[in-house]
């Protein structure tokens, strides 16, 4: 099977020297999305309509603020703020109309709107949608491409979050012998590599004991950031 546009990023991620190929893909997608938002697209009506509605999460608005387009960010935040204020004013009951005979206010719609706003993000949505397609591609390639299956089987495993995502997707996608084979390999990759990184972290800690001062670091010098990938998907 020839590589197609949607298979190339997946294949490249499994070629990379990384503790989790899916975290690697997500990082690339985030960078692409941040660059897209901070490029000319922020002036496009269809993009602004969605950013006005969703806004950005704390993580991504901070990353956007570090880009060299303060005006672009200001424009998006300004119109997003205007939409939120307009929407909230519609949801706030006008108690004054009822005078002494006020009805009990039901704040559920207003609070639901605010709660949804705290978990909505244009960047997150864009990344998550593409990640779902990439995960589908992993299973398609694993089932049909022996070369990719070799890459998968010789990878450094996955973070706990993406191990769970692949586990769940395998239940939904595969059946019979394929399901058994995939889960056996997935479990082996995850637990073997978690143990490898855990051992490196253990030695990193032991190196701070004066008795081990002159002993080699082995593969433990970067154990902390690699552990952060495994445990927190931090890449």
QUICOR-V182952 format. One record per run of one state. SS is the DSSP state (a for helix, b for strand, c for the rest). FROM is the first residue (numbers start at 1). TO is the last residue. If there is no record, write none. Layout:
ss->SS from->FROM to->TO
ss->SS from->FROM to->TO
//
This chain:
ss->c from->1 to->4
ss->a from->5 to->15
ss->c from->16 to->20
ss->a from->21 to->38
ss->c from->39 to->39
ss->a from->40 to->43
ss->c from->44 to->44
ss->a from->45 to->54
ss->c from->55 to->57
ss->a from->58 to->65
ss->c from->66 to->69
ss->a from->70 to->91
ss->c from->92 to->94
ss->a from->95 to->101
ss->c from->102 to->107
ss->a from->108 to->118
ss->c from->119 to->121
ss->a from->122 to->144
ss->c from->145 to->145
ss->a from->146 to->153
ss->c from->154 to->159
ss->a from->160 to->173
ss->c from->174 to->175
ss->a from->176 to->206
ss->c from->207 to->209
ss->a from->210 to->212
ss->c from->213 to->222
ss->a from->223 to->232
ss->c from->233 to->235
//
